Amino acid sequence: MPSLTEPRTLFALAAILATAIAAWLTAGAEAGAIALVGAALAALIASPPPEDTPRIPAEPAGLPAPIDIADAIEAVFEPMLVVDTQRVAAANGAARALLGDHILGEDVRVAIRHPAAAERLLSPEDGAPGAPIHLVGLGTRDQRWEMRVRALSRETRIVHLSDRTGAHAADRIRVDFVANASHELRTPLASILGFIETLEDAADDPETRSRFLKVMDTEARRMQRLIDDLMSLSRIEAEKYRAPDHSIDLARLIGEVKDEIAALAPVRAADIVLDIDAVPPVRGDRVQLSQLLHNIIGNAMKYGRPGHPVTVGLRGAGTAMVRLAVRDVGEGIAPEHLPRLTERFYRVDSSRSRAAGGTGLGLAIVKHIVERHRGRLDIASTVGEGTTVTILLPTAPVADPIPGSVSS
């Protein structure tokens, strides 16, 4: 509503008053009063608002209010920057955490201190639009980022940084795995082929032929073990998201594994000492748990000192877990090697491992079996004393009693 003190309103009212008086003189008091009130209201309503009255622009029906771009990029969990005339106009929390709070207002080439980034930001039209730029060492030395730049206008661009460190590490693991597997298979294969060629020249020497055939048999069985372990690892990884649901008597399974080892190596198996308490069954896969026991007990026998005990202990651990521990007495493992023992093909002593018949996949298989069983693996070692492998496994759920049954 306009104010009654506005000049144009006062002039309008004066004119209306004069008109009303004239109407009253000619038509009577009642008609003059009606004319006065109606005209006054019309003048007040029709008069324009003052210039300093704020106006709210009408929004089209159904459309949201405009969103500030700084608020929009703040909702993105990866680093994003808005660049206006080569300076950082806005940066979300992830960008400030990576590059520092000081980047606001800085030249973007100074904010992102990387030669490849500076070249791309200096010439945004070069190359394919939106093509990613790979940045190594931004943030920390080992981090790898992918940078994309998109133009919003002639002077305004959005810079998006995507962390590719994990993907690069996975690719590197895959490449290393293929290279190591190829090397492990090539070595015995080359040995077999070499001895086959030698046998052709020593066909008339029974002693040489017998010795070479024995070596070839050893190498062929080594290849078979490696292939079996690779296939086993692949199967376990394929099933890792499906938890096993069988009830396994682990104490009984340990006894069976000991008997199997004793059938193959009776002298060394005599050093196995069982220290087993009564524990509830575990939830597991019988074949995989048997493989786990063969691997960790076999390692303890390989790297422990002959004639010294290999102790296999089984205890309860709380109300829902059991603790399996295999301890050997031997040279032990230096602390710097412990974090990498479950990596594929990692060996503390390659020559000794191969001489003992190891494939380099034993503990990697153990790790994946434990993960599939929703358990926990720990390896502790003291140089000169020995190594202990401890595994926690969840117990099998207790079956609900049948309704109406009577417990004895």
Backbone torsions as a table, in degrees:
resi	resn	phi	psi	omega
1	MET	NA	138.7	178.2
2	PRO	-75.8	157.1	178.8
3	SER	-79.4	146.7	178.5
4	LEU	-71.6	-13.4	179.9
5	THR	-91.9	-0.2	178.0
6	GLU	-66.9	135.6	-177.6
7	PRO	-56.4	-44.8	-177.3
8	ARG	-67.3	-30.8	176.9
9	THR	-68.7	-40.5	179.9
10	LEU	-63.5	-42.8	178.3
11	PHE	-61.6	-39.1	179.8
12	ALA	-65.3	-41.5	-179.4
13	LEU	-65.8	-39.3	179.8
14	ALA	-62.6	-42.6	179.2
15	ALA	-64.5	-39.8	180.0
16	ILE	-65.7	-39.4	-179.6
17	LEU	-62.6	-42.7	179.1
18	ALA	-62.8	-40.0	178.8
19	THR	-64.8	-41.2	-179.3
20	ALA	-64.5	-38.9	179.6
21	ILE	-64.3	-40.3	179.2
22	ALA	-64.2	-40.1	178.7
23	ALA	-65.4	-34.9	-178.7
24	TRP	-68.7	-40.0	-179.6
25	LEU	-66.5	-32.3	-175.9
26	THR	-94.2	-34.5	-172.9
27	ALA	-117.3	-6.4	179.5
28	GLY	110.9	166.0	-174.8
29	ALA	-67.5	-38.1	-175.0
30	GLU	-66.8	-44.6	179.3
31	ALA	-66.2	-36.1	179.2
32	GLY	-65.8	-38.6	-179.9
33	ALA	-66.3	-41.9	-179.8
34	ILE	-64.2	-43.3	179.0
35	ALA	-62.2	-39.0	-179.4
36	LEU	-63.1	-49.9	-177.6
37	VAL	-65.6	-47.5	-178.3
38	GLY	-61.6	-43.6	-179.4
39	ALA	-67.1	-37.9	179.2
40	ALA	-62.4	-44.4	179.4
41	LEU	-64.1	-40.4	178.7
42	ALA	-62.7	-40.1	179.9
43	ALA	-65.9	-41.6	-179.1
44	LEU	-66.7	-40.4	-178.7
45	ILE	-72.4	-38.8	-174.6
46	ALA	-78.3	-22.9	-177.0
47	SER	-66.2	138.6	-175.5
48	PRO	-69.7	152.1	178.7
49	PRO	-70.7	157.8	177.0
50	PRO	-65.4	156.3	-175.2
51	GLU	-64.6	-28.6	-175.4
52	ASP	-87.1	4.5	177.6
53	THR	-75.9	123.8	-178.7
54	PRO	-66.8	139.9	178.6
55	ARG	-114.2	138.7	178.0
56	ILE	-101.8	113.6	-178.3
57	PRO	-63.1	141.0	-180.0
58	ALA	-74.1	132.8	177.4
59	GLU	-93.6	139.5	174.6
60	PRO	-57.5	142.8	-177.4
61	ALA	-60.5	134.2	175.5
62	GLY	85.8	-5.4	-179.4
63	LEU	-98.3	135.7	179.2
64	PRO	-72.2	162.1	176.5
65	ALA	-67.4	150.8	179.5
66	PRO	-57.8	144.1	-179.7
67	ILE	-107.7	135.0	177.5
68	ASP	-69.1	136.3	-174.9
69	ILE	-66.5	-30.6	177.6
70	ALA	-64.6	-39.1	177.2
71	ASP	-68.1	-35.1	-178.8
72	ALA	-65.6	-47.7	-177.8
73	ILE	-71.7	-20.3	178.2
74	GLU	-65.3	-24.4	-180.0
75	ALA	-79.9	-8.3	-179.6
76	VAL	-87.9	132.3	-175.8
77	PHE	-81.1	-14.8	176.7
78	GLU	-95.9	154.5	-177.4
79	PRO	-60.4	130.3	176.4
80	MET	-140.1	141.8	179.1
81	LEU	-131.5	147.2	170.9
82	VAL	-106.8	123.7	-175.8
83	VAL	-112.3	125.8	177.5
84	ASP	-124.2	120.2	-176.6
85	THR	49.2	49.8	174.9
86	GLN	70.1	6.5	178.2
87	ARG	-116.8	149.1	-178.7
88	VAL	-75.2	109.7	179.8
89	ALA	-88.0	-29.1	179.5
90	ALA	-155.4	150.5	177.9
91	ALA	-149.8	135.6	179.9
92	ASN	-79.4	176.7	-175.9
93	GLY	-59.7	-39.5	179.7
94	ALA	-63.7	-38.4	178.8
95	ALA	-68.2	-41.3	179.6
96	ARG	-67.5	-34.6	177.5
97	ALA	-66.7	-35.4	-179.0
98	LEU	-78.5	-44.3	-170.7
99	LEU	-106.2	-16.9	180.0
100	GLY	108.3	150.0	179.9
101	ASP	-67.6	-19.9	-175.1
102	HIS	-73.1	-7.1	-173.4
103	ILE	-70.4	-21.1	-179.4
104	LEU	-62.4	124.4	-178.8
105	GLY	89.4	-11.4	-179.3
106	GLU	-81.0	160.0	168.5
107	ASP	-61.5	130.7	-174.2
108	VAL	-61.8	-28.1	178.9
109	ARG	-71.8	-22.6	173.8
110	VAL	-84.1	-36.1	179.9
111	ALA	-64.4	-43.8	177.5
112	ILE	-103.3	91.9	-173.7
113	ARG	-81.6	83.9	178.1
114	HIS	-153.1	131.1	-176.2
115	PRO	-58.2	-43.3	-178.9
116	ALA	-65.6	-37.2	178.7
117	ALA	-68.3	-42.5	-179.5
118	ALA	-61.7	-40.8	-179.6
119	GLU	-65.3	-41.9	-179.9
120	ARG	-68.4	-40.0	-178.4
121	LEU	-73.2	-26.4	178.9
122	LEU	-74.7	-34.9	-178.2
123	SER	-127.2	75.7	-174.9
124	PRO	-65.3	-17.6	-177.8
125	GLU	-88.1	-9.9	-178.7
126	ASP	-70.2	142.4	175.2
127	GLY	77.1	-174.5	-179.3
128	ALA	-70.7	139.0	179.5
129	PRO	-59.3	128.5	177.7
130	GLY	76.6	5.9	179.9
131	ALA	-63.2	135.3	-176.7
132	PRO	-72.8	148.9	174.1
133	ILE	-114.6	130.7	-178.0
134	HIS	-93.7	125.5	-177.9
135	LEU	-115.6	123.4	179.4
136	VAL	-109.0	129.4	176.0
137	GLY	92.4	4.7	176.3
138	LEU	-76.6	129.0	-174.6
139	GLY	90.8	-80.1	173.6
140	THR	-124.5	168.2	-173.9
141	ARG	-63.0	-33.3	-174.9
142	ASP	-93.6	-6.1	-177.5
143	GLN	-76.4	147.1	178.2
144	ARG	-129.0	129.1	-176.9
145	TRP	-123.8	153.9	174.2
146	GLU	-116.2	121.2	-176.5
147	MET	-108.0	132.0	174.6
148	ARG	-123.8	142.6	-179.4
149	VAL	-123.8	130.1	178.0
150	ARG	-126.9	135.2	-179.6
151	ALA	-87.2	130.6	172.9
152	LEU	-94.9	-33.1	176.9
153	SER	-154.4	-169.4	-177.8
154	ARG	-61.6	-37.1	-175.9
155	GLU	-111.7	-8.8	-173.7
156	THR	-112.7	131.9	179.1
157	ARG	-136.7	157.0	172.5
158	ILE	-109.5	131.7	177.4
159	VAL	-110.5	123.8	-178.4
160	HIS	-117.8	127.7	178.8
161	LEU	-112.3	127.3	-179.6
162	SER	-118.7	127.4	-177.5
163	ASP	-76.4	116.8	-179.5
164	ARG	-111.2	17.0	-177.0
165	THR	-61.8	-46.9	-178.3
166	GLY	-63.9	-42.9	-179.9
167	ALA	-64.3	-39.1	178.9
168	HIS	-65.3	-41.2	179.0
169	ALA	-63.0	-40.1	178.4
170	ALA	-64.5	-41.1	177.4
171	ASP	-63.4	-40.1	179.9
172	ARG	-66.0	-40.0	177.5
173	ILE	-61.9	-42.8	179.9
174	ARG	-63.8	-44.8	180.0
175	VAL	-64.2	-43.6	178.7
176	ASP	-63.3	-39.0	-179.4
177	PHE	-62.6	-46.9	179.8
178	VAL	-62.7	-41.8	-179.6
179	ALA	-65.0	-43.7	-179.6
180	ASN	-67.2	-42.1	179.0
181	ALA	-62.9	-42.0	178.5
182	SER	-62.0	-41.5	179.7
183	HIS	-65.6	-43.8	-178.3
184	GLU	-64.6	-33.7	178.3
185	LEU	-79.9	-34.3	-177.3
186	ARG	-67.1	-37.2	-175.5
187	THR	-61.2	-54.6	178.3
188	PRO	-67.4	-31.4	179.4
189	LEU	-65.0	-42.7	177.8
190	ALA	-62.9	-37.8	179.0
191	SER	-64.8	-43.2	-179.8
192	ILE	-63.8	-45.8	-179.5
193	LEU	-62.8	-39.1	179.0
194	GLY	-63.8	-41.5	-179.9
195	PHE	-71.5	-31.6	175.7
196	ILE	-61.2	-44.8	178.3
197	GLU	-63.2	-38.3	179.8
198	THR	-67.8	-37.0	180.0
199	LEU	-62.6	-31.6	178.9
200	GLU	-62.4	-29.4	179.3
201	ASP	-91.4	-11.7	-177.6
202	ALA	-122.3	35.0	-176.4
203	ALA	-66.3	-25.4	-177.0
204	ASP	-91.8	3.4	-178.8
205	ASP	-110.1	97.0	-176.2
206	PRO	-59.2	-39.1	-177.4
207	GLU	-65.3	-45.3	178.9
208	THR	-64.9	-42.0	179.9
209	ARG	-61.3	-42.8	-179.7
210	SER	-64.5	-41.2	-179.4
211	ARG	-67.2	-41.4	-179.8
212	PHE	-67.9	-40.2	178.9
213	LEU	-63.4	-34.7	178.2
214	LYS	-66.5	-41.3	177.6
215	VAL	-64.2	-42.7	179.3
216	MET	-62.9	-38.4	177.8
217	ASP	-64.0	-41.4	178.9
218	THR	-62.3	-44.8	-179.2
219	GLU	-67.8	-38.4	178.9
220	ALA	-64.8	-40.3	178.4
221	ARG	-68.7	-32.3	175.2
222	ARG	-63.4	-42.8	176.5
223	MET	-63.2	-39.6	-179.8
224	GLN	-64.2	-42.1	178.6
225	ARG	-62.2	-41.6	-179.0
226	LEU	-64.6	-44.6	179.1
227	ILE	-64.1	-40.7	178.3
228	ASP	-61.9	-41.9	179.9
229	ASP	-67.4	-39.0	177.8
230	LEU	-62.7	-43.2	179.1
231	MET	-67.6	-39.3	178.6
232	SER	-63.6	-44.6	179.2
233	LEU	-61.8	-40.1	178.8
234	SER	-63.8	-41.7	179.4
235	ARG	-65.4	-42.4	-179.2
236	ILE	-64.4	-42.6	178.8
237	GLU	-63.9	-36.0	180.0
238	ALA	-67.2	-25.6	-177.2
239	GLU	-102.5	4.9	-169.0
240	LYS	-65.3	-22.8	-179.9
241	TYR	-88.9	-2.6	178.2
242	ARG	-112.0	105.2	-177.4
243	ALA	-67.3	138.8	177.3
244	PRO	-66.4	151.7	-175.3
245	ASP	-129.9	17.1	177.9
246	HIS	-92.2	155.6	177.1
247	SER	-98.3	118.3	-174.1
248	ILE	-117.3	129.6	173.8
249	ASP	-81.3	97.2	-173.0
250	LEU	-68.1	-34.7	179.2
251	ALA	-62.1	-43.1	179.1
252	ARG	-66.9	-40.2	179.9
253	LEU	-63.9	-37.4	177.4
254	ILE	-60.7	-43.0	178.2
255	GLY	-61.9	-39.9	178.9
256	GLU	-66.3	-41.4	178.9
257	VAL	-64.1	-39.8	178.1
258	LYS	-61.1	-41.6	179.8
259	ASP	-65.1	-38.8	179.1
260	GLU	-65.6	-40.7	178.4
261	ILE	-66.5	-39.5	-179.1
262	ALA	-64.6	-31.0	179.2
263	ALA	-68.6	-28.5	-178.9
264	LEU	-94.0	-35.5	-177.5
265	ALA	-138.8	75.2	-173.7
266	PRO	-63.3	-34.5	-177.5
267	VAL	-67.6	-50.8	-178.6
268	ARG	-71.6	-33.6	179.9
269	ALA	-64.1	-20.5	177.7
270	ALA	-66.2	-17.3	179.0
271	ASP	-82.6	-8.8	-178.6
272	ILE	-73.9	125.2	180.0
273	VAL	-117.0	123.0	179.7
274	LEU	-95.5	129.6	178.1
275	ASP	-128.9	83.9	-167.7
276	ILE	-118.8	129.0	173.0
277	ASP	-95.3	164.8	174.2
278	ALA	-72.8	119.1	-179.4
279	VAL	-131.3	156.0	176.8
280	PRO	-69.5	161.1	177.0
281	PRO	-61.5	154.0	177.3
282	VAL	-102.6	158.3	175.9
283	ARG	-88.2	115.3	-173.9
284	GLY	-165.5	-178.0	176.1
285	ASP	-108.1	118.1	-171.9
286	ARG	-61.2	-43.9	-177.9
287	VAL	-63.8	-44.8	-178.2
288	GLN	-69.7	-38.4	177.5
289	LEU	-66.7	-35.4	175.5
290	SER	-64.3	-41.7	177.4
291	GLN	-63.9	-41.3	177.8
292	LEU	-58.8	-46.0	-179.5
293	LEU	-65.2	-42.4	178.1
294	HIS	-60.3	-40.3	-177.0
295	ASN	-68.6	-48.8	-174.6
296	ILE	-75.9	-35.0	176.5
297	ILE	-71.9	-39.2	177.4
298	GLY	-61.7	-40.6	177.0
299	ASN	-62.9	-42.1	179.6
300	ALA	-62.2	-36.2	178.7
301	MET	-72.8	-36.4	-179.3
302	LYS	-68.2	-44.7	-170.4
303	TYR	-103.4	-6.2	172.3
304	GLY	-84.3	163.3	-178.8
305	ARG	-77.7	130.4	176.0
306	PRO	-58.0	142.6	-178.7
307	GLY	87.1	-7.2	177.0
308	HIS	-107.6	150.3	-172.2
309	PRO	-68.1	145.4	166.5
310	VAL	-111.0	104.5	-171.2
311	THR	-94.1	126.0	177.1
312	VAL	-111.4	110.9	-178.0
313	GLY	-110.4	146.2	178.1
314	LEU	-137.4	121.5	-177.3
315	ARG	-136.6	160.0	169.7
316	GLY	-76.4	149.5	178.5
317	ALA	-135.1	89.0	-176.7
318	GLY	78.6	-158.4	-175.5
319	THR	-94.7	-12.6	-173.3
320	ALA	-132.6	11.4	-178.1
321	MET	-138.1	156.8	169.6
322	VAL	-123.8	151.7	-176.8
323	ARG	-115.0	119.4	174.9
324	LEU	-105.4	127.8	-179.3
325	ALA	-133.1	130.2	176.6
326	VAL	-119.6	119.9	-175.0
327	ARG	-122.5	133.2	175.5
328	ASP	-116.2	166.4	174.7
329	VAL	-115.2	110.7	-175.8
330	GLY	-163.0	-152.9	-175.7
331	GLU	-74.5	-23.1	-178.8
332	GLY	78.0	179.0	-176.1
333	ILE	-129.5	134.6	179.5
334	ALA	-65.5	147.8	-175.1
335	PRO	-56.8	-34.5	-176.2
336	GLU	-67.8	-17.6	179.9
337	HIS	-88.9	-22.2	-171.8
338	LEU	-57.5	-43.9	-177.7
339	PRO	-64.6	-18.1	-174.2
340	ARG	-107.0	4.0	-174.1
341	LEU	-63.8	-27.6	-178.5
342	THR	-91.6	4.7	174.5
343	GLU	-73.4	147.3	179.6
344	ARG	-66.2	130.3	176.8
345	PHE	68.4	10.7	176.8
346	TYR	-80.8	132.0	-180.0
347	ARG	-132.8	138.4	174.4
348	VAL	-71.0	-43.7	178.8
349	ASP	-133.9	99.9	-173.6
350	SER	-61.0	-45.2	-176.6
351	SER	-64.7	-40.4	-179.4
352	ARG	-69.2	-38.1	179.9
353	SER	-64.6	-44.5	179.6
354	ARG	-67.3	-37.3	179.0
355	ALA	-64.3	-30.9	179.3
356	ALA	-84.3	-1.3	177.8
357	GLY	89.3	13.5	-178.5
358	GLY	-77.7	148.5	178.6
359	THR	-98.8	-11.6	-176.6
360	GLY	84.1	7.3	-178.5
361	LEU	-117.1	-2.8	-173.6
362	GLY	-57.5	-52.3	-178.3
363	LEU	-75.3	-26.2	173.6
364	ALA	-64.0	-40.1	177.1
365	ILE	-65.5	-42.7	178.3
366	VAL	-58.7	-45.8	-179.5
367	LYS	-58.6	-45.5	-177.9
368	HIS	-70.0	-33.7	175.9
369	ILE	-65.0	-44.1	179.4
370	VAL	-62.7	-42.2	179.0
371	GLU	-63.5	-41.0	179.4
372	ARG	-65.1	-32.5	179.7
373	HIS	-85.2	6.6	179.3
374	ARG	58.7	38.7	-179.7
375	GLY	-107.8	-160.9	-177.9
376	ARG	-143.1	138.8	-178.1
377	LEU	-117.7	136.2	176.6
378	ASP	-140.0	136.0	178.5
379	ILE	-122.7	121.2	178.2
380	ALA	-121.9	142.1	-177.4
381	SER	-151.2	147.8	174.9
382	THR	-126.0	123.3	-178.8
383	VAL	-59.6	129.5	179.8
384	GLY	88.6	-9.2	-178.0
385	GLU	-118.4	-42.0	179.8
386	GLY	142.2	-174.9	-173.8
387	THR	-130.8	144.6	175.7
388	THR	-126.4	125.0	175.4
389	VAL	-105.0	120.8	-177.8
390	THR	-116.5	133.8	-178.9
391	ILE	-131.0	128.3	173.8
392	LEU	-102.3	130.6	179.8
393	LEU	-128.3	141.8	179.4
394	PRO	-74.1	145.4	177.9
395	THR	-77.6	158.4	177.7
396	ALA	-73.2	143.2	178.3
397	PRO	-63.9	142.9	179.1
398	VAL	-76.4	129.6	-179.6
399	ALA	-66.6	138.9	177.5
400	ASP	-66.5	140.0	178.8
401	PRO	-65.1	148.5	179.1
402	ILE	-70.0	129.9	-179.1
403	PRO	-55.5	131.0	177.9
404	GLY	93.8	-10.7	-179.2
405	SER	-76.3	156.6	-178.9
406	VAL	-116.6	121.9	180.0
407	SER	-76.6	143.6	-179.6
408	SER	-90.8	NA	NA
